[in-house]
Amino acid sequence: MPVELVAQVAGAMAAPEEGAALCRMRINEDILRSHVHYDKAVLLLLAIIYVSKGMESEWPGLIRGFTAENKGKRKLVERVRMEFGAVK
């Protein structure tokens, strides 16, 4: 399924938690495949942020947690930092 469709479905779900979970599943699938799919993972991170409107204070923690979980994937962390700024 194209990543854009996953993002659209996540945005259309009634419960934001379910949309975010769908995006996380696809992110995990993409980052385990290859570093060439990291752009898709970043797109889906943006989709998670979009579906979790009203929770802006939690976004930095979400990004920090994601980078901490994937600290061994240097290219992914660099791509996330490029997109979201300096997140430690």
NORDAMO-V326814 format. One record per residue. SS is DSSP state (helix for helix, strand for strand, loop for the rest). PHI is phi as a letter, one per 40 degrees, with the letter a starting at -180 (999 if undefined). PSI is psi as a letter, one per 20 degrees, with the letter a starting at -180 (* if undefined). Layout:
ss->{SS SS}
phi->{PHI PHI}
psi->{PSI PSI}
//
This chain:
ss->{loop loop helix helix helix helix helix helix helix helix helix helix loop loop loop helix helix helix helix helix helix helix helix helix helix helix helix helix helix helix helix helix helix loop helix helix helix helix helix helix helix helix helix helix helix helix helix helix helix helix helix loop loop loop loop helix helix helix helix helix helix helix helix helix helix helix helix helix helix loop loop loop loop helix helix helix helix helix helix helix helix helix helix helix loop loop loop loop}
phi->{999 c c c c d c c c c c c c c c d c c c c c c c c c c d d c c c c c a c c c c c c c c d c c c c c c c c b d g b d c c c d c c c c c c c c c b c c c d c c c c c c c c c b g c b c}
psi->{p q h h h g g g g g h i q h o h h g g h g g g h g h g g g g h h f q i i j h h g g h g h g h h g g g i l q i k h h i g h h g g g g g h g h k h i n g h g g g g g h g g j a o o *}
//
